[in-house]
Amino acid sequence: MTGVHLVGSGIPTLLPTHGVGTRTDLPVPTPLTLAAAGGAVLISFLVLTLFWRRPRTRKDAGPALPAAVDALVGSVVLRTALRAVTLGVLVGVVVLGFAGPTDTNRNLGPWLIYVWLWVGLVPASVLLGPVWAVLNPLRLAHAVVARLLRLDPADGVRPLPAEVGRWPAAVFLAGYLWVELVLPTRADPPVLAGLIAGYCLVQIGLGCVFGSSWFAGGDVFEAYSRVIGSMAPIGRRDGRLALRNPLDGLDDLDAGPGLVALLVVLIGGTAFDGLSRTSFWQSAGATGPLDGTVGLALAILLIAVIFLLGTASTVATTARDTRRHPPAAFAHALVPIAVGYAVAHYFSLLVFDGQQVAILASDPLDHGSDWFGTATHVIDYTLVGTNTIAVVQVLAIVVGHLVATVAAHDRATRLYPDRAAVRTQYPMLATMVALTIGAVALIGAP
């Protein structure tokens, strides 16, 4: 993510550096904090082994929401209208990139994409579910193009192979993270506009080939929102919107092809973002695109290896227990970790730099207009203090890993006998503790 540097005037300046934090003086971590974070995960596992001996997640739990609410959310007219609005905003971002202010600090596009879209999707999806599936402007653009080409928008030219799954989204996510964290010119409006236009053309073209089902696993933003949205307290039961326990939603997440890859890339990218802001990384002189590319790839690889080691006992067989399950059976446990990492790393970005979107929206062309009366406002950096940010960061990481531990344990009790369920979770426990301590250390590393 494009970093933000605070200059004397109080106006943020987007810089082509690693990291996103607007505050770097957070009073986090101490050895005591690291020990407490890891200890919380360990204690939670011990409690689970004693009092959580059978699966408790239920796919049919939770009361249904009123029929009027369900009808409104599912309304084709409403979805079309919302997608038309987001499509207009998307077109506006591209136009502003090529014809708007050349100064990144005065161009609305980078702030909308890097702050409101990418970071804002996390809380929106966690609270409301897969919101981007409803708002996705590419679905509307694809439907229009398909009709013009006399294609069936739903079916396309050929069926999408089931084994494709979320693999395309994982690949596009890796590309997005490379742009966001490595590409030196990522904040330049024309560069960003060109990348957005190219991405949209590719997505719409693939949608025409494979039909509208492509976007669920092919568009990185929709796939990301759908996976994160599995934790939302709102879901569907028997086709109706209903309230639910987030653990029930996690357990119901489809562990199809590419899910592990998508989550591993997401967590690895966030971890690299934290690493790239440390003095260790900077003092090593790792500031070039090649260094960033290698670092990002190694971070993703590290998370992949850690997850595979954590699930190693689930694929092993013994003379007494011949049951075996692939690592993907526990991929849902990575979702709360991904959410925790995102909140920890980007909370202050959304709170502070999210204000810049409202400021620039009043004068998008930088011609002196003030449409919403906010053009002369400045970002209020006193809105949230460093202590609050530090608490949110640590809690997000610890709670994310606690929920992940519970989700993995519940799945194990469903797949294995009592003692085997606990035994298969020992490597996962070690993984959770290590990731917790490492994540807390990164957010406070100088």
ZAFIBA-239151 format. One record per residue (C-alpha): chain; x, y, z; residue number from 0. Coordinates in nm, 4 decimals. Example, Ala and Ser with C-alpha at 12.3 -4.5 7.8 and 13.67 -1.06 7.14 Angstrom:
% residues 2
  mol         X         Y         Z  seq
    A    1.2300   -0.4500    0.7800    0
    A    1.3670   -0.1060    0.7140    1
//
This chain:
% residues 446
  mol         X         Y         Z  seq
    A    0.0000    0.0000    0.0000    0
    A    0.1196    0.3464   -0.0743    1
    A    0.2733    0.4990    0.2331    2
    A    0.1715    0.8288    0.3845    3
    A    0.4212    1.0820    0.5048    4
    A    0.3118    1.3596    0.7386    5
    A    0.4575    1.6920    0.6384    6
    A    0.4620    2.0073    0.8410    7
    A    0.1421    2.1461    0.6933    8
    A   -0.0551    1.8476    0.8144    9
    A   -0.1367    1.7418    0.4571   10
    A   -0.0592    1.3776    0.3793   11
    A    0.1754    1.3048    0.0946   12
    A    0.1475    0.9719   -0.0826   13
    A    0.4951    0.8352   -0.1338   14
    A    0.6120    0.5388   -0.3425   15
    A    0.7363    0.3503   -0.0358   16
    A    0.6394    0.0279    0.1318   17
    A    0.3768    0.0255    0.4026   18
    A    0.0607    0.2153    0.4721   19
    A    0.0688    0.3320    0.8316   20
    A    0.0172    0.6992    0.9016   21
    A    0.1502    0.6564    1.2542   22
    A    0.4797    0.4863    1.3339   23
    A    0.5159    0.5713    1.7012   24
    A    0.2832    0.3039    1.8361   25
    A    0.3621    0.1780    2.1871   26
    A    0.3482   -0.1856    2.0937   27
    A    0.5366   -0.4525    2.1460   28
    A    0.7190   -0.5538    2.4612   29
    A    0.8261   -0.9063    2.5570   30
    A    0.5292   -0.9131    2.7936   31
    A    0.2874   -0.8233    2.5128   32
    A    0.4319   -1.0922    2.2863   33
    A    0.4135   -1.3539    2.5620   34
    A    0.0573   -1.2564    2.6513   35
    A   -0.0556   -1.2747    2.2896   36
    A    0.0925   -1.6187    2.2344   37
    A   -0.0248   -1.7339    2.5770   38
    A   -0.3836   -1.6324    2.5017   39
    A   -0.3901   -1.8612    2.1994   40
    A   -0.2308   -2.1465    2.3945   41
    A   -0.4755   -2.1141    2.6848   42
    A   -0.7712   -2.1009    2.4472   43
    A   -0.6592   -2.4312    2.2938   44
    A   -0.6339   -2.5948    2.6343   45
    A   -0.9845   -2.4773    2.7193   46
    A   -1.1145   -2.6103    2.3892   47
    A   -0.9680   -2.9554    2.4488   48
    A   -1.1504   -2.9737    2.7818   49
    A   -1.4886   -2.8244    2.6998   50
    A   -1.5303   -2.8412    2.3174   51
    A   -1.5362   -3.2135    2.2417   52
    A   -1.7999   -3.2148    1.9649   53
    A   -1.8751   -2.9881    1.6691   54
    A   -2.0997   -2.6960    1.7574   55
    A   -2.1298   -2.5061    1.4310   56
    A   -2.4665   -2.5294    1.2579   57
    A   -2.5626   -2.4327    0.9062   58
    A   -2.9273   -2.3823    0.9984   59
    A   -2.8714   -2.1590    1.3032   60
    A   -3.0067   -1.8064    1.3364   61
    A   -3.3422   -1.6359    1.2775   62
    A   -3.4417   -1.5268    0.9280   63
    A   -3.4578   -1.1543    0.8580   64
    A   -3.7927   -1.0007    0.7580   65
    A   -3.9105   -1.0945    0.4098   66
    A   -3.9160   -0.7278    0.3090   67
    A   -3.5468   -0.6918    0.3885   68
    A   -3.4632   -1.0073    0.1967   69
    A   -3.6651   -0.8904   -0.1026   70
    A   -3.4990   -0.5487   -0.1000   71
    A   -3.1454   -0.6887   -0.0844   72
    A   -3.2229   -0.9389   -0.3585   73
    A   -3.3946   -0.6837   -0.5825   74
    A   -3.2565   -0.6846   -0.9357   75
    A   -3.3473   -0.3183   -0.9707   76
    A   -3.1549   -0.2224   -0.6575   77
    A   -2.8493   -0.4251   -0.7557   78
    A   -2.8476   -0.2787   -1.1042   79
    A   -2.8748    0.0736   -0.9654   80
    A   -2.5928    0.0159   -0.7157   81
    A   -2.3690   -0.1351   -0.9825   82
    A   -2.4437    0.1568   -1.2122   83
    A   -2.3278    0.3971   -0.9403   84
    A   -2.0054    0.2041   -0.8732   85
    A   -1.9447    0.1739   -1.2482   86
    A   -1.9770    0.5502   -1.2786   87
    A   -1.7289    0.5969   -0.9959   88
    A   -1.4900    0.3492   -1.1586   89
    A   -1.5085    0.5313   -1.4917   90
    A   -1.4547    0.8576   -1.3062   91
    A   -1.1394    0.7211   -1.1411   92
    A   -0.9973    0.6216   -1.4802   93
    A   -1.0864    0.9593   -1.6329   94
    A   -0.9325    1.1436   -1.3391   95
    A   -0.6202    0.9336   -1.3752   96
    A   -0.5643    1.0434   -1.7319   97
    A   -0.7201    1.3914   -1.7298   98
    A   -0.7317    1.4944   -1.3642   99
    A   -0.4699    1.6429   -1.1305  100
    A   -0.1243    1.4960   -1.1834  101
    A   -0.0378    1.5481   -0.8167  102
    A   -0.1272    1.2265   -0.6335  103
    A   -0.2208    1.4227   -0.3241  104
    A   -0.4874    1.6102   -0.5243  105
    A   -0.6148    1.3157   -0.7316  106
    A   -0.9089    1.1258   -0.5883  107
    A   -0.8353    0.7989   -0.7709  108
    A   -0.5489    0.6511   -0.5651  109
    A   -0.7239    0.7323   -0.2384  110
    A   -1.0485    0.5695   -0.3513  111
    A   -0.8784    0.2514   -0.4722  112
    A   -0.6093    0.2010   -0.2099  113
    A   -0.8066    0.3215    0.0924  114
    A   -1.1827    0.3025    0.0487  115
    A   -1.2027    0.0056   -0.1889  116
    A   -0.9218   -0.2238   -0.0790  117
    A   -0.9151   -0.1457    0.2932  118
    A   -1.2818   -0.0514    0.3279  119
    A   -1.3935   -0.3863    0.1879  120
    A   -1.2710   -0.5575    0.5044  121
    A   -1.5062   -0.4001    0.7617  122
    A   -1.7882   -0.3794    0.5072  123
    A   -1.7651   -0.7506    0.4235  124
    A   -1.7146   -0.8625    0.7835  125
    A   -2.0241   -0.6709    0.8941  126
    A   -2.2554   -0.7153    0.5938  127
    A   -2.1274   -1.0130    0.3992  128
    A   -1.9988   -1.0244    0.0384  129
    A   -2.0957   -0.6658   -0.0441  130
    A   -1.8808   -0.6476   -0.3567  131
    A   -2.0849   -0.9254   -0.5157  132
    A   -2.3755   -0.6802   -0.4966  133
    A   -2.1816   -0.3675   -0.5948  134
    A   -1.9412   -0.5148   -0.8498  135
    A   -1.9502   -0.2772   -1.1517  136
    A   -1.7763   -0.5335   -1.3703  137
    A   -2.0851   -0.7536   -1.3555  138
    A   -2.2963   -0.4743   -1.5033  139
    A   -2.0358   -0.3850   -1.7658  140
    A   -2.0021   -0.7516   -1.8590  141
    A   -2.3794   -0.7908   -1.8932  142
    A   -2.3956   -0.4935   -2.1312  143
    A   -2.1001   -0.6104   -2.3411  144
    A   -2.2331   -0.9673   -2.3558  145
    A   -2.5700   -0.8434   -2.4815  146
    A   -2.3993   -0.6323   -2.7465  147
    A   -2.2051   -0.9399   -2.8577  148
    A   -2.5256   -1.1457   -2.8506  149
    A   -2.3913   -1.3749   -2.5820  150
    A   -2.5769   -1.5164   -2.2862  151
    A   -2.4295   -1.3246   -1.9899  152
    A   -2.4827   -1.6225   -1.7602  153
    A   -2.3287   -1.8918   -1.9808  154
    A   -2.0754   -1.7143   -2.2008  155
    A   -1.9036   -1.9118   -2.4741  156
    A   -1.7956   -2.2133   -2.2715  157
    A   -1.8498   -2.3450   -1.9166  158
    A   -1.5995   -2.2556   -1.6476  159
    A   -1.4149   -2.5715   -1.5341  160
    A   -1.4913   -2.6537   -1.1713  161
    A   -1.1237   -2.7055   -1.0933  162
    A   -1.0503   -2.3394   -1.1684  163
    A   -1.2184   -2.2252   -0.8486  164
    A   -1.0542   -1.9226   -0.6889  165
    A   -0.7153   -1.9738   -0.8502  166
    A   -0.7570   -1.6790   -1.0902  167
    A   -0.8391   -1.4484   -0.7985  168
    A   -0.5291   -1.5714   -0.6139  169
    A   -0.3122   -1.4906   -0.9168  170
    A   -0.4712   -1.1488   -0.9676  171
    A   -0.4353   -1.0824   -0.5929  172
    A   -0.0628   -1.1507   -0.6120  173
    A   -0.0436   -0.9063   -0.9024  174
    A   -0.2422   -0.6437   -0.7134  175
    A   -0.0202   -0.6777   -0.4074  176
    A    0.2882   -0.6411   -0.6244  177
    A    0.1485   -0.3179   -0.7663  178
    A    0.0411   -0.1949   -0.4231  179
    A    0.3590   -0.2818   -0.2342  180
    A    0.6396   -0.2948   -0.4908  181
    A    0.5720   -0.0917   -0.8068  182
    A    0.7431    0.2473   -0.7568  183
    A    0.4884    0.4389   -0.9685  184
    A    0.1780    0.2758   -0.8189  185
    A    0.0444    0.6076   -0.6842  186
    A    0.0848    0.7976   -1.0133  187
    A   -0.2694    0.8666   -1.1388  188
    A   -0.2048    0.7776   -1.5077  189
    A   -0.0317    0.4524   -1.4121  190
    A   -0.3106    0.3525   -1.1771  191
    A   -0.5761    0.4467   -1.4330  192
    A   -0.4055    0.2352   -1.6995  193
    A   -0.3803   -0.0636   -1.4661  194
    A   -0.7464   -0.0335   -1.3706  195
    A   -0.8583   -0.0065   -1.7328  196
    A   -0.6483   -0.3073   -1.8317  197
    A   -0.7768   -0.5149   -1.5409  198
    A   -1.1389   -0.4292   -1.6252  199
    A   -1.0950   -0.5242   -1.9909  200
    A   -0.9404   -0.8590   -1.8963  201
    A   -1.2140   -0.9352   -1.6437  202
    A   -1.4979   -0.8407   -1.8781  203
    A   -1.3397   -1.0439   -2.1583  204
    A   -1.3070   -1.3529   -1.9389  205
    A   -1.6631   -1.2972   -1.8207  206
    A   -1.7789   -1.3066   -2.1821  207
    A   -1.5940   -1.6339   -2.2339  208
    A   -1.7026   -1.8148   -1.9151  209
    A   -2.0182   -1.6311   -1.8173  210
    A   -2.1083   -1.4356   -1.5060  211
    A   -1.9950   -1.7188   -1.2783  212
    A   -1.6389   -1.6115   -1.3602  213
    A   -1.6466   -1.3122   -1.1262  214
    A   -1.7048   -1.5082   -0.8034  215
    A   -1.3626   -1.6687   -0.8310  216
    A   -1.1951   -1.4571   -1.0970  217
    A   -1.2396   -1.0980   -0.9838  218
    A   -1.0014   -1.0448   -0.6933  219
    A   -1.2233   -0.7902   -0.5175  220
    A   -1.5371   -1.0021   -0.5325  221
    A   -1.3562   -1.3217   -0.4339  222
    A   -1.1860   -1.1356   -0.1478  223
    A   -1.5176   -0.9912   -0.0298  224
    A   -1.6930   -1.3276   -0.0515  225
    A   -1.4293   -1.5065    0.1541  226
    A   -1.4040   -1.2333    0.4192  227
    A   -1.7842   -1.2076    0.4186  228
    A   -1.8118   -1.5663    0.5387  229
    A   -1.7497   -1.4235    0.8865  230
    A   -2.0410   -1.1796    0.8660  231
    A   -2.3264   -1.2110    1.1180  232
    A   -2.5622   -1.2044    0.8195  233
    A   -2.5852   -1.4936    0.5781  234
    A   -2.8326   -1.7040    0.3853  235
    A   -3.0296   -1.9970    0.5221  236
    A   -3.2523   -2.1886    0.2818  237
    A   -3.2160   -1.9019    0.0366  238
    A   -3.3279   -1.6392    0.2913  239
    A   -3.1166   -1.3761    0.4660  240
    A   -3.0692   -1.4693    0.8301  241
    A   -2.8638   -1.3778    1.1329  242
    A   -2.5942   -1.6281    1.2212  243
    A   -2.2962   -1.7021    1.4384  244
    A   -1.9810   -1.5989    1.2434  245
    A   -1.8347   -1.9414    1.3226  246
    A   -2.1285   -2.0984    1.1395  247
    A   -2.0511   -1.8857    0.8372  248
    A   -1.6861   -1.9822    0.8469  249
    A   -1.7699   -2.3492    0.8696  250
    A   -1.9981   -2.3156    0.5676  251
    A   -1.7275   -2.1588    0.3498  252
    A   -1.6709   -2.3573    0.0331  253
    A   -1.3199   -2.5005    0.0473  254
    A   -1.2928   -2.5313   -0.3291  255
    A   -0.9827   -2.5037   -0.5481  256
    A   -0.7743   -2.1932   -0.4885  257
    A   -0.9113   -2.0978   -0.1454  258
    A   -0.5875   -2.1811    0.0345  259
    A   -0.3854   -1.9974   -0.2294  260
    A   -0.6056   -1.6875   -0.2069  261
    A   -0.5788   -1.6678    0.1728  262
    A   -0.2072   -1.7471    0.1803  263
    A   -0.1363   -1.4701   -0.0716  264
    A   -0.3544   -1.2292    0.1247  265
    A   -0.1876   -1.3000    0.4602  266
    A    0.1601   -1.3133    0.3081  267
    A    0.1088   -0.9779    0.1376  268
    A   -0.0072   -0.8136    0.4594  269
    A    0.2861   -0.9632    0.6483  270
    A    0.5282   -0.8298    0.3872  271
    A    0.3666   -0.4879    0.4112  272
    A    0.4439   -0.4864    0.7832  273
    A    0.7988   -0.6136    0.7290  274
    A    0.8737   -0.3553    0.4601  275
    A    0.8050   -0.0720    0.7049  276
    A    1.0564   -0.1914    0.9631  277
    A    1.3981   -0.0398    1.0144  278
    A    1.5430   -0.3859    0.9584  279
    A    1.4121   -0.3901    0.6014  280
    A    1.5116   -0.0308    0.5339  281
    A    1.8584   -0.0666    0.6863  282
    A    1.9198   -0.3675    0.4661  283
    A    1.8877   -0.1345    0.1682  284
    A    1.5998   -0.3391    0.0290  285
    A    1.4205   -0.0526   -0.1413  286
    A    1.4222   -0.1499   -0.5092  287
    A    1.1537   -0.3323   -0.7097  288
    A    1.3628   -0.6497   -0.7262  289
    A    1.4056   -0.6555   -0.3483  290
    A    1.0359   -0.5949   -0.3007  291
    A    0.9389   -0.8655   -0.5482  292
    A    1.1630   -1.1220   -0.3813  293
    A    1.0481   -1.0157   -0.0348  294
    A    0.6805   -1.0401   -0.1265  295
    A    0.7277   -1.3806   -0.2869  296
    A    0.9202   -1.5115    0.0145  297
    A    0.6571   -1.3792    0.2574  298
    A    0.3823   -1.5591    0.0666  299
    A    0.5925   -1.8748    0.0471  300
    A    0.6625   -1.8586    0.4209  301
    A    0.2928   -1.8368    0.5069  302
    A    0.2223   -2.1277    0.2703  303
    A    0.4888   -2.3440    0.4363  304
    A    0.3662   -2.2531    0.7857  305
    A    0.0088   -2.3449    0.6962  306
    A    0.1117   -2.6727    0.5348  307
    A    0.3184   -2.7622    0.8418  308
    A    0.0261   -2.6707    1.0645  309
    A   -0.2037   -2.9067    0.8758  310
    A    0.0567   -3.1799    0.8246  311
    A   -0.1066   -3.4155    1.0737  312
    A   -0.4417   -3.3946    0.8946  313
    A   -0.3022   -3.5622    0.5839  314
    A   -0.0888   -3.8213    0.7641  315
    A   -0.2220   -4.1716    0.8240  316
    A   -0.1371   -4.4148    1.1008  317
    A   -0.2053   -4.7786    1.1676  318
    A   -0.4778   -4.6834    1.4151  319
    A   -0.6367   -4.3969    1.2211  320
    A   -0.6632   -4.4119    0.8448  321
    A   -0.8669   -4.0902    0.8121  322
    A   -0.6999   -3.8183    0.6141  323
    A   -0.8105   -3.4773    0.4936  324
    A   -0.6376   -3.2213    0.2712  325
    A   -0.5100   -2.8898    0.4113  326
    A   -0.8012   -2.7166    0.2372  327
    A   -1.0307   -2.8729    0.4983  328
    A   -0.8883   -2.6208    0.7448  329
    A   -0.8510   -2.3269    0.5080  330
    A   -1.1495   -2.1533    0.6680  331
    A   -0.9348   -2.1011    0.9791  332
    A   -0.7153   -1.8642    0.7775  333
    A   -1.0026   -1.6201    0.7223  334
    A   -1.0099   -1.4669    1.0740  335
    A   -0.6300   -1.4438    1.0629  336
    A   -0.6494   -1.2521    0.7358  337
    A   -0.9141   -1.0211    0.8830  338
    A   -0.7093   -0.9660    1.1992  339
    A   -0.3975   -0.8812    0.9988  340
    A   -0.5893   -0.6415    0.7750  341
    A   -0.7466   -0.4586    1.0696  342
    A   -0.4147   -0.4393    1.2527  343
    A   -0.2228   -0.3002    0.9578  344
    A   -0.4830   -0.0763    0.7974  345
    A   -0.7069    0.0504    1.0779  346
    A   -0.5263    0.3830    1.1110  347
    A   -0.5063    0.4178    0.7321  348
    A   -0.8831    0.3932    0.6994  349
    A   -0.9510    0.6247    0.9943  350
    A   -0.7063    0.8966    0.8895  351
    A   -0.6496    0.8730    0.5159  352
    A   -1.0097    0.7767    0.4517  353
    A   -1.0923    1.1370    0.5364  354
    A   -0.8911    1.2496    0.2342  355
    A   -1.1466    1.0904    0.0025  356
    A   -1.4218    1.3132    0.1410  357
    A   -1.1923    1.6146    0.1079  358
    A   -1.0907    1.5509   -0.2528  359
    A   -1.4430    1.4509   -0.3606  360
    A   -1.5528    1.8136   -0.3212  361
    A   -1.3039    1.9261   -0.5851  362
    A   -1.2095    1.6200   -0.7939  363
    A   -1.0740    1.8235   -1.0852  364
    A   -0.8792    2.0596   -0.8563  365
    A   -1.0483    2.3619   -1.0129  366
    A   -1.1451    2.5320   -0.6890  367
    A   -1.4947    2.3852   -0.6574  368
    A   -1.6431    2.2784   -0.3249  369
    A   -1.9391    2.0523   -0.4042  370
    A   -1.9812    1.9046   -0.0553  371
    A   -1.8291    2.1810    0.1536  372
    A   -1.5252    1.9711    0.2482  373
    A   -1.2607    2.0950    0.0014  374
    A   -1.0881    2.3127    0.2623  375
    A   -1.0937    2.0501    0.5360  376
    A   -0.7755    1.8828    0.6579  377
    A   -0.7292    1.5357    0.7985  378
    A   -0.7899    1.5225    1.1728  379
    A   -0.5023    1.3173    1.3106  380
    A   -0.6323    1.3588    1.6647  381
    A   -0.9403    1.1515    1.5863  382
    A   -0.7764    0.8403    1.7292  383
    A   -0.4738    0.8333    1.9580  384
    A   -0.1707    0.6079    1.9310  385
    A   -0.2706    0.4095    2.2401  386
    A   -0.6090    0.3298    2.0879  387
    A   -0.4476    0.2273    1.7601  388
    A   -0.2049    0.0016    1.9441  389
    A   -0.4848   -0.1644    2.1403  390
    A   -0.6904   -0.2203    1.8237  391
    A   -0.3903   -0.3698    1.6453  392
    A   -0.3001   -0.6160    1.9189  393
    A   -0.6623   -0.7143    1.9823  394
    A   -0.7273   -0.7648    1.6106  395
    A   -0.4357   -1.0050    1.5802  396
    A   -0.5053   -1.1955    1.9008  397
    A   -0.8810   -1.2212    1.8453  398
    A   -0.8244   -1.3263    1.4840  399
    A   -0.6013   -1.6117    1.5929  400
    A   -0.8358   -1.7095    1.8759  401
    A   -1.1280   -1.7367    1.6330  402
    A   -0.9064   -1.9297    1.3930  403
    A   -0.8106   -2.1722    1.6710  404
    A   -1.1764   -2.2287    1.7590  405
    A   -1.2748   -2.2768    1.3933  406
    A   -0.9946   -2.5263    1.3315  407
    A   -1.0723   -2.7201    1.6506  408
    A   -1.4431   -2.7392    1.5714  409
    A   -1.3646   -2.8709    1.2231  410
    A   -1.1272   -3.1291    1.3736  411
    A   -1.3974   -3.2570    1.6106  412
    A   -1.6229   -3.3041    1.3090  413
    A   -1.3633   -3.4913    1.1040  414
    A   -1.1839   -3.7039    1.3657  415
    A   -1.2560   -3.9085    1.6779  416
    A   -1.2095   -3.7330    2.0136  417
    A   -0.8409   -3.7980    2.0827  418
    A   -0.7418   -3.7832    1.7171  419
    A   -0.9118   -3.4430    1.6841  420
    A   -0.6899   -3.2984    1.9561  421
    A   -0.3783   -3.4708    1.8248  422
    A   -0.4197   -3.3330    1.4741  423
    A   -0.4365   -2.9807    1.6154  424
    A   -0.0964   -2.9771    1.7877  425
    A    0.0877   -2.8561    1.4744  426
    A   -0.1914   -2.6066    1.4078  427
    A   -0.1579   -2.4749    1.7629  428
    A    0.2146   -2.4210    1.7146  429
    A    0.1356   -2.2400    1.3905  430
    A   -0.1199   -2.0135    1.5580  431
    A    0.1127   -1.9208    1.8434  432
    A    0.4019   -1.8491    1.6068  433
    A    0.1871   -1.6383    1.3740  434
    A    0.0394   -1.4448    1.6657  435
    A    0.3763   -1.3558    1.8138  436
    A    0.5230   -1.2747    1.4730  437
    A    0.2305   -1.0524    1.3748  438
    A    0.2364   -0.8569    1.7036  439
    A    0.6113   -0.8129    1.6692  440
    A    0.5747   -0.6746    1.3157  441
    A    0.3151   -0.4091    1.3974  442
    A    0.5379   -0.2552    1.6613  443
    A    0.8801   -0.3150    1.5116  444
    A    1.0776    0.0110    1.4677  445
//
